[in-house]
Amino acid sequence: VMGGAPRSGTTLLRKLFDRHPGICAGPETKLFVPAAFNLEWLARSYALPLEDVRSMRGSAGSQAAFIDAFAARVRRETGKERWAEKTPQNIRNLDWILARWPQASVVHIIRDGRDVICSMRQHPDWRWVGGQWQKVLVPRPLEWYARRWLDDTATGMAWRSDPRYVEIRYEDLVADPPAVLRAICDGIGVTADPAWLAEATRRDDELDDGNEVEPGTKRPDYEGAVSGASVGRWREDLDAQERQEVERLLGPRLRELGYEV
């Protein structure tokens, strides 16, 4: 499972691993978040018949059993040995996940909390309305975003002593993708396919023309292309007063994680 604070690079990470020859890391499902998943979305995003997904859910005796059935179906459909699920909130449910699936691996991606705040406060929340996802901007106080990052990073870091846990920094991933991807593969017990590693370093201008990048953003990572364009955005996005407040709130954790403050 993959997780981390929202806007920390989980989408980039899952799209990189979806291109691995042995791993299916499809769209976010929220299956490991209690009562948060949507059957219609699951069927559409994984190109499965809705009636099949409903049947799987109806015959499953629990959410965990449904996840097992869904994962088996995805592996069969894709012909890949492993299924990886990326939902940021996974990092908050590791107790349940690892108790139910003790053989699972966890990849926790951490990004500079100042950049996370800048991204979160400009990014609308997704809402399922009328059979489709819609974006709704929900402004919140700066401190709310800071506390969310602190809580999520702390929840993940509490598992550092567990051999199933792998922690990476977003900034390291975009600076040296092959090195970080190899480290993840070593941690989760899969082969770092050389062709996959080479393809993972594709340039921003190698994106397919048909791929949609979020309007008004410099986010080639949204489509799985590695870019450092958003690293350090807080230097421009935060004014002097906001910088002072954010560093007051996040300073100790940023230093602990090796960020300059």
Summary of the structure (lengths in Angstrom):
residues: 261
radius of gyration: 18.4
end to end distance: 30.5
largest distance: 56.1
contacts: 759
relative contact order: 0.16
helix: 50%
strand: 10%
